[in-house]
Structure formats: structure tokens, C-alpha cells
Amino acid sequence: MPVKTFMYTKDGKDPEQRTLAVLNAASDSDFGIDITELDEDAKTAFIEEFEHELEEHKQLIADLMYRFDLKHKFRRFKTEKMTDI
């Protein structure tokens, strides 16, 4: 589900086709890696590496957006206004 195409209707406007590279899907719960069972040393090491990898990933995505001139194209679409997904 990283990319989806759908019809989107803004209030008072005609539907238009949109294509979205999904960064965070709508949800009513948090989704993640449960590290509760790690001992404190392993938990600390995991968090450090995890945060480093996330920063690296964010930079790669930012570079990609810049190359395609999309650095100001963040949008939020309400799922109840999406059709033909």
C-alpha cells in the first residue's frame, strides 16, 4: 500500500483523481515494534540504532522528494472522501 490512486472530493468541489505515496496510513492505533521484552542494555542499543536508521531513511526520502521537486507536496486526505481506491 505505499502508493494509492483514488478519486477525492473536497467540500463543494468536483471529484478529482489523486495519487498518493503513503507515509502514514489512517489508523486509530499505533503500529510498531514491541521491544518490551528486551533487557535494558539491548533496549538502549536497539533504540539508538533504530533512531539512526529512521533519520537516514528520512534523509533519503527528503533527497528523493527534492530531486522530483516534491518537497512542498505533503497532503492529508480524509479517507471518508476517497472513492475508487
C-alpha positions as CSV (number, residue, x, y, z in Angstrom):
1,M,0.0,0.0,0.0
2,P,2.9,2.5,-0.4
3,V,1.2,4.2,-3.4
4,K,-2.6,4.5,-3.9
5,T,-4.7,6.2,-6.6
6,F,-8.2,7.3,-5.8
7,M,-11.0,9.8,-6.5
8,Y,-11.1,12.6,-3.9
9,T,-13.9,15.1,-3.3
10,K,-13.2,18.3,-1.5
11,D,-16.2,20.0,0.1
12,G,-18.2,21.9,-2.6
13,K,-15.9,20.7,-5.4
14,D,-16.0,18.1,-8.2
15,P,-14.2,14.8,-7.6
16,E,-10.6,14.6,-8.9
17,Q,-8.2,11.7,-9.3
18,R,-5.2,11.8,-6.9
19,T,-2.2,9.6,-6.5
20,L,-0.6,9.5,-3.0
21,A,2.7,8.0,-1.9
22,V,1.5,7.0,1.6
23,L,3.7,7.9,4.5
24,N,1.3,7.1,7.3
25,A,-2.0,5.3,6.7
26,A,-5.0,6.5,8.7
27,S,-5.5,4.4,11.8
28,D,-6.9,4.5,15.3
29,S,-4.0,2.7,16.8
30,D,-0.2,2.9,16.9
31,F,1.7,0.3,14.9
32,G,5.3,-0.5,15.8
33,I,7.9,-3.0,17.1
34,D,7.2,-4.1,20.7
35,I,10.6,-4.1,22.4
36,T,9.2,-4.6,25.9
37,E,10.9,-8.0,26.4
38,L,14.4,-6.8,25.6
39,D,16.7,-6.2,28.6
40,E,17.7,-2.6,29.3
41,D,21.1,-2.8,27.5
42,A,19.5,-4.4,24.4
43,K,16.6,-1.9,24.5
44,T,19.0,1.1,24.7
45,A,21.1,-0.3,21.8
46,F,18.0,-1.0,19.7
47,I,16.6,2.5,20.3
48,E,19.9,4.1,19.3
49,E,20.2,2.1,16.1
50,F,16.5,2.4,15.3
51,E,16.6,6.2,15.6
52,H,19.7,6.4,13.5
53,E,18.1,4.3,10.7
54,L,15.0,6.4,10.8
55,E,17.0,9.6,10.4
56,E,18.9,8.0,7.5
57,H,15.6,6.9,5.9
58,K,14.0,10.4,6.3
59,Q,17.0,11.9,4.6
60,L,16.8,9.5,1.7
61,I,13.1,10.3,1.3
62,A,13.8,14.1,1.5
63,D,16.5,13.8,-1.2
64,L,14.1,11.9,-3.4
65,M,11.4,14.5,-2.9
66,Y,13.9,17.3,-3.7
67,R,15.0,15.5,-6.9
68,F,11.4,15.3,-8.2
69,D,10.5,18.9,-6.9
70,L,8.0,17.5,-4.4
71,K,9.5,19.0,-1.2
72,H,6.3,21.0,-0.5
73,K,3.7,18.4,-1.6
74,F,2.7,16.9,1.7
75,R,-1.1,16.4,1.8
76,R,-3.6,14.9,4.1
77,F,-6.6,13.1,2.6
78,K,-9.7,12.2,4.7
79,T,-10.4,8.5,3.9
80,E,-14.2,9.1,4.0
81,K,-13.8,11.4,1.0
82,M,-11.9,8.8,-1.0
83,T,-13.6,6.5,-3.6
84,D,-12.4,4.2,-6.4
85,I,-9.3,3.3,-4.4
